[in-house]
């Protein structure tokens, strides 16, 4: 999905949920710190505050330098949208749209008792893609339930999930019910995968240093079949050798 369309649709979703009131000055109080303990980190992470009234990031933590390589001051909402993997942009829009619909149906007193969780790929400053677990919750809203701020944690989970489509869950806190791996209507079209399932399996094993003979034994196919898949991937993407194939796969987030 092209950035211009992605950015416009994302802003449209968030603007519908945003309050027109001016938010109070950002302050982290004890009850907020307690809520943050519910966020699950399984790797390196950074956090940020999204202000919906100004439609921009109000604060980005220093940890983003370790995870993505960007300085907090240069990481805006537009930067974030630009760095989301093009193939994952429709998923993000579908999930944000579903989350907005879910939150809009809640009573005001329950808005801060849920967190939204899904994963997607994002580009580091060196051009490579990693998969992050995105977790967000409302920390500020007006008396009518319109949103002012959300708190977001994004954790590198590349070591836990190398491939596969993103998944959405809405987690209830303080005794509220949770909704896991929600089946979301694809309002925004999801593009086709660059590689087939078998090609991804082979490519992952190649990145692990496996030879064609070893890959064939692992996948119960012949060495010739492995080499054919490898050559097809290189030919289709105008690559000269396996090293170029692996490098592009990592840069483009194919695996």
HUGIGI-V797366 format. One record per pair of residues at least 24 apart in sequence whose ideal C-beta (glycine too) atoms are under 10 Angstrom apart, sorted by the first residue. I is the first residue (numbers start at 1). GAP is how many residues later the second one is. D is the distance in Angstrom with one decimal. If there is no record, write none. Layout:
i->{I	I}
gap->{GAP	GAP}
d->{D	D}
//
This chain:
i->{1	1	1	1	1	1	1	1	1	1	1	1	1	1	2	2	3	3	3	3	3	3	3	5	5	5	5	6	6	6	6	6	6	6	6	6	6	7	7	7	7	7	7	7	8	9	9	9	9	9	9	9	9	10	10	10	10	10	10	10	10	10	10	10	11	11	11	11	12	12	13	13	13	13	13	13	13	13	13	13	13	13	14	14	14	14	14	14	14	14	15	15	15	16	16	16	16	16	16	16	17	17	17	17	17	17	17	17	17	17	17	17	17	18	18	18	18	18	18	18	18	18	18	18	19	19	19	19	19	19	19	19	19	19	19	19	20	20	20	20	20	21	21	21	21	21	21	21	22	22	22	22	23	23	23	23	23	23	23	23	23	23	23	24	24	24	26	26	26	26	26	26	27	28	28	28	29	31	31	32	32	32	32	32	35	35	35	35	35	35	35	35	35	36	36	36	36	38	38	38	38	38	38	39	39	39	39	39	39	39	39	39	39	39	40	40	40	40	40	40	40	41	41	41	41	41	41	41	42	42	42	42	42	42	43	43	43	43	43	43	43	43	43	43	43	44	44	44	44	44	44	44	44	44	45	45	45	45	45	45	45	45	46	46	46	46	46	46	46	46	46	47	47	47	47	47	47	47	48	48	48	48	48	48	48	48	48	48	49	49	49	49	49	49	50	50	50	50	50	50	50	50	50	50	51	51	51	51	51	51	52	52	52	52	52	52	52	52	53	53	53	53	53	53	56	57	58	59	59	60	61	61	63	63	64	64	65	66	67	67	67	67	67	67	67	68	68	68	68	68	68	68	68	68	68	69	69	69	69	69	69	70	70	71	74	75	80	80	80	82	82	83	83	83	83	83	83	84	84	84	84	84	84	84	85	85	85	85	85	85	85	85	85	85	85	86	86	86	86	86	87	87	87	87	87	87	87	87	87	87	87	87	87	88	88	88	88	88	88	88	88	88	88	88	88	89	89	89	89	90	90	90	90	90	90	90	91	91	91	91	91	91	91	91	91	91	91	91	91	92	92	92	92	92	92	92	92	93	93	93	93	93	94	94	94	94	94	94	94	94	94	94	95	95	95	95	95	95	95	95	95	95	95	96	96	96	96	97	97	97	97	98	98	98	98	98	98	98	98	99	99	99	99	99	99	100	102	102	102	102	103	103	103	103	103	103	104	104	104	106	106	106	107	108	108	108	108	108	108	109	110	110	110	110	110	111	111	111	111	111	111	111	111	112	112	112	112	112	112	112	113	113	113	113	113	113	113	113	114	114	114	114	114	114	114	114	114	114	115	115	115	115	115	115	115	115	115	115	116	116	116	116	116	116	117	117	117	117	117	117	117	117	118	118	118	118	118	118	118	118	119	119	119	119	119	119	119	119	119	119	119	120	120	120	120	120	121	121	121	121	121	121	122	122	122	123	123	123	124	124	126	127	127	127	127	128	128	128	128	128	128	129	129	129	129	129	129	129	129	130	130	130	130	130	130	130	131	131	131	131	131	131	131	131	131	131	131	131	132	132	132	132	133	133	133	133	133	134	134	135	135	137	137	158	158	162	162	162	162	163	163	163	163	163	163	163	163	163	163	164	165	165	166	193	194	194	194	194	194	194	194	194	194	195	195	195	195	195	195	195	195	196	196	196	198	198	198	199	199	199	199	199	199	199	199	200	200	200	200	200	201	201	201	202	202	202	202	202	202	203	203	203	203	203	203	203	203	203	203	204	204	204	206	206	206	206	206	206	206	206	207	207	207	207	207	207	207	212}
gap->{83	84	85	86	87	88	89	90	91	92	187	188	189	190	84	87	75	78	79	80	81	83	86	84	85	88	183	75	76	78	80	82	83	84	86	87	182	70	71	73	74	75	77	82	73	80	81	83	84	87	88	178	179	45	67	70	71	74	79	82	83	86	87	178	44	66	67	70	81	85	79	80	81	82	83	84	85	86	87	88	174	175	36	38	41	63	82	86	133	136	37	38	40	36	81	84	85	88	130	131	35	79	82	83	84	86	87	121	124	128	129	130	133	33	34	35	36	37	123	124	128	129	130	131	33	34	121	122	123	124	125	126	127	128	129	130	33	122	124	126	128	32	120	121	122	123	125	127	31	32	120	126	28	29	30	31	35	117	118	119	124	125	126	116	124	125	25	32	33	113	114	123	113	31	111	123	110	81	108	80	105	107	108	119	77	78	80	102	103	104	116	138	139	101	103	115	117	77	97	99	133	135	136	76	78	94	96	97	98	112	113	114	116	132	75	77	93	95	113	115	131	92	94	112	113	114	115	116	91	113	114	115	117	118	24	87	88	89	90	112	113	114	115	116	117	24	86	88	110	111	112	113	114	115	87	88	90	108	109	110	111	112	24	26	29	86	106	107	108	109	110	88	89	104	105	106	107	108	24	27	29	32	88	102	103	104	105	106	90	91	100	101	102	103	27	30	86	89	97	98	99	100	101	102	26	89	96	97	98	99	86	88	89	94	95	96	97	98	87	89	93	94	95	96	24	95	91	90	92	92	92	93	90	91	61	90	60	90	55	57	63	65	87	88	89	54	55	56	57	58	60	62	64	86	88	54	55	56	57	58	59	54	55	54	51	50	42	72	74	40	41	38	39	40	41	42	46	36	37	38	39	45	48	50	35	36	37	38	44	45	46	81	167	168	169	35	37	105	166	167	33	34	42	78	79	103	104	105	106	107	165	166	167	30	31	32	33	34	41	43	77	78	102	103	165	31	99	101	102	76	96	97	98	99	100	101	27	28	29	30	74	75	76	77	93	95	97	99	100	26	27	28	30	42	74	76	96	93	94	95	96	97	24	72	74	90	91	92	93	94	95	96	24	25	39	71	72	73	74	75	87	89	93	38	40	72	92	87	88	90	91	70	72	81	84	85	86	87	89	37	51	69	71	83	85	47	66	68	77	80	35	38	42	44	47	67	41	42	43	32	39	70	38	33	34	35	36	37	38	36	35	62	63	64	66	26	27	28	29	30	34	35	36	25	26	27	28	29	61	62	24	25	58	59	60	61	62	63	24	56	57	58	59	60	62	63	64	65	35	36	37	38	54	55	56	57	58	63	34	36	52	53	54	55	36	50	51	52	53	54	61	63	48	49	50	51	52	63	64	66	35	36	38	41	42	45	46	47	48	49	50	34	45	46	47	133	37	40	45	131	132	133	32	34	131	128	129	130	32	127	125	120	123	124	125	30	119	122	123	124	125	29	120	121	122	123	124	125	126	24	26	27	28	29	120	123	24	25	26	27	28	29	30	31	32	33	35	122	24	25	26	29	24	27	28	33	34	32	34	34	36	34	36	95	97	38	42	45	93	30	32	34	37	38	40	41	90	91	92	36	25	28	24	61	39	42	43	54	55	58	59	60	61	34	37	38	41	42	54	59	60	33	36	37	27	28	31	30	31	33	34	37	50	55	56	29	33	49	54	55	25	28	54	24	25	26	27	28	31	26	27	30	39	42	43	46	47	51	52	45	50	51	24	27	36	37	39	40	43	49	35	38	39	40	42	43	48	30}
d->{9.2	9.7	5.7	7.8	8.8	4.1	5.4	9.6	9.3	7.9	7.4	8.0	8.8	6.8	7.6	8.6	9.1	6.8	5.7	9.8	8.9	7.9	8.1	8.4	9.7	9.3	9.0	6.2	8.9	7.3	8.0	9.9	4.3	8.1	8.0	6.9	8.8	8.8	7.0	10.0	4.9	8.0	9.9	9.2	9.9	8.7	9.1	9.6	5.2	9.0	8.5	9.2	6.7	9.7	8.7	9.5	6.1	9.1	8.3	7.4	6.2	6.6	9.4	10.0	6.2	8.6	9.8	8.7	9.3	9.3	9.8	6.9	9.9	9.9	5.1	5.3	9.8	8.9	5.6	9.6	10.0	9.9	8.1	5.6	6.6	9.1	7.4	7.7	8.1	9.3	7.7	9.8	7.0	9.9	9.4	6.7	9.8	8.3	9.4	9.7	6.7	9.3	9.0	5.0	9.5	6.9	6.8	9.4	9.4	9.2	6.8	4.8	9.5	9.0	3.7	5.9	9.3	7.3	9.8	9.7	6.4	5.7	7.6	9.9	7.0	6.2	8.7	6.6	4.3	9.3	7.4	8.6	3.5	6.0	5.1	9.5	7.3	8.3	9.7	7.2	10.0	7.1	9.3	4.8	8.7	8.9	7.5	7.0	6.6	9.5	9.8	8.7	6.4	8.5	5.7	8.5	8.6	5.7	9.3	8.7	9.7	4.2	6.0	7.3	8.2	9.4	8.2	6.1	6.8	9.0	8.3	7.3	9.7	9.9	8.7	9.1	9.8	9.4	9.9	9.3	9.8	6.0	9.5	7.7	7.3	9.2	8.6	6.8	9.9	7.5	8.0	7.3	9.2	8.7	9.1	7.0	8.0	6.7	8.8	8.0	7.8	5.7	9.3	7.2	9.2	9.6	5.2	9.4	8.1	8.4	9.5	4.8	8.4	9.8	9.5	8.3	7.8	7.1	8.7	7.9	9.0	8.3	8.8	6.9	9.9	5.0	9.4	9.5	7.3	6.2	8.7	6.1	8.5	6.3	8.6	9.3	9.8	8.8	8.1	5.2	4.3	5.7	7.7	6.5	7.4	9.7	9.3	9.6	9.8	7.1	4.8	9.8	9.8	10.0	8.2	8.3	9.1	5.6	6.4	4.0	6.9	9.5	9.3	8.5	8.9	9.1	9.1	7.6	6.1	8.4	9.2	9.3	9.9	6.9	6.4	4.7	7.6	9.5	8.5	7.8	9.3	8.3	9.4	9.1	8.0	5.1	8.3	7.7	7.7	9.1	5.8	7.4	6.0	7.4	7.2	9.2	7.5	9.7	9.2	9.9	6.6	4.8	8.0	5.9	9.2	8.7	9.7	7.2	5.5	8.7	9.6	9.1	9.3	8.4	5.0	6.2	6.8	7.2	9.6	9.6	9.3	8.7	6.0	8.3	9.9	8.7	7.0	9.8	9.6	9.6	9.1	10.0	9.8	9.7	9.9	8.5	9.1	9.3	9.2	7.9	7.6	7.9	7.6	8.3	5.6	6.9	8.0	4.9	6.2	9.3	9.8	7.8	8.8	8.8	8.8	9.8	5.2	3.3	6.2	9.9	9.5	8.3	5.5	9.2	9.3	9.8	7.8	9.5	9.2	9.9	8.2	9.3	5.1	4.3	8.2	8.9	8.9	6.1	7.4	5.7	7.8	9.6	9.7	9.9	6.6	3.8	6.8	7.0	5.7	9.8	8.9	9.7	8.1	4.8	9.7	9.5	9.8	7.4	9.2	9.0	9.3	7.8	10.0	9.6	9.8	7.7	5.3	8.7	7.5	7.7	9.0	7.5	9.0	9.7	8.7	4.1	5.2	8.3	9.2	9.0	8.8	6.1	8.9	9.4	8.0	8.3	7.9	9.2	8.7	9.8	7.4	8.8	4.2	5.9	4.6	6.9	7.5	9.0	6.3	9.8	6.9	4.4	9.0	8.3	8.4	8.8	8.2	6.4	10.0	7.5	9.9	5.5	10.0	8.2	7.5	9.7	8.8	9.7	7.5	4.3	9.9	9.8	9.4	9.1	8.0	4.9	7.4	5.9	5.9	5.4	9.6	7.8	9.6	8.5	8.6	7.2	8.9	4.5	9.7	9.7	8.3	6.3	9.8	9.8	9.4	9.4	9.7	8.1	8.9	5.9	7.6	6.5	8.3	9.8	6.6	9.6	4.8	7.8	8.7	8.1	10.0	7.6	6.7	9.3	9.5	8.8	10.0	5.9	7.9	8.7	7.2	9.4	8.2	7.6	9.9	8.8	7.8	9.4	9.6	9.7	7.5	9.2	7.8	7.2	9.0	7.2	7.4	4.4	9.6	9.3	9.5	8.9	9.7	9.0	6.6	9.1	5.1	9.8	9.8	5.6	6.0	9.8	7.9	6.8	5.2	6.9	8.8	7.6	8.2	9.0	8.7	9.2	9.8	6.5	4.9	5.0	8.2	4.8	7.9	5.8	6.7	5.8	6.6	9.5	6.3	9.5	8.6	9.2	9.5	8.9	9.8	9.2	9.0	7.5	5.0	8.6	6.7	9.5	8.6	9.3	7.5	7.9	5.7	7.9	9.7	8.5	7.3	4.7	7.3	5.9	9.5	9.1	5.5	6.3	4.4	7.1	9.4	9.9	9.1	9.4	9.5	9.2	6.4	9.4	6.5	8.8	9.2	4.9	6.4	8.9	9.9	9.2	9.8	5.1	10.0	9.5	8.8	10.0	8.4	9.4	4.3	9.6	7.5	9.4	8.6	8.5	9.4	7.6	9.7	9.7	8.7	9.8	9.0	5.1	9.1	9.6	9.3	5.4	5.6	9.1	8.0	8.6	9.6	7.2	7.0	6.9	3.1	8.6	9.4	9.8	5.3	8.3	4.6	9.5	9.6	8.2	9.6	7.5	5.5	4.9	9.2	8.2	5.5	7.6	8.9	9.1	8.6	7.9	5.9	6.5	8.2	10.0	4.7	8.4	8.4	9.9	9.9	9.0	9.7	9.6	8.2	8.9	8.0	9.8	10.0	8.8	6.2	8.9	5.8	9.6	9.2	8.9	5.5	8.7	9.2	6.9	9.8	8.5	5.5	9.3	8.0	9.0	9.7	8.3	9.1	8.7	8.1	9.9	9.0	7.4	9.4	5.5	9.9	9.3	9.8	6.8	9.1	9.5	8.1	5.5	7.7	8.2	9.2	9.3	8.8	9.6	6.3	5.5	8.7	7.5	5.7	9.4	9.8	8.8	9.4	10.0	9.7	9.0	7.2	5.7	10.0	9.0	9.4	5.9	9.7	9.9	5.1	6.6	8.1	8.5	8.2	6.8	9.6	7.2	7.5	5.6	10.0	7.0	5.4	9.0	9.8	5.4	7.2	9.4	6.4	10.0	7.5	6.2	8.6	9.4	9.8	9.4	5.4	10.0	7.2	7.5	6.9	9.8}
//
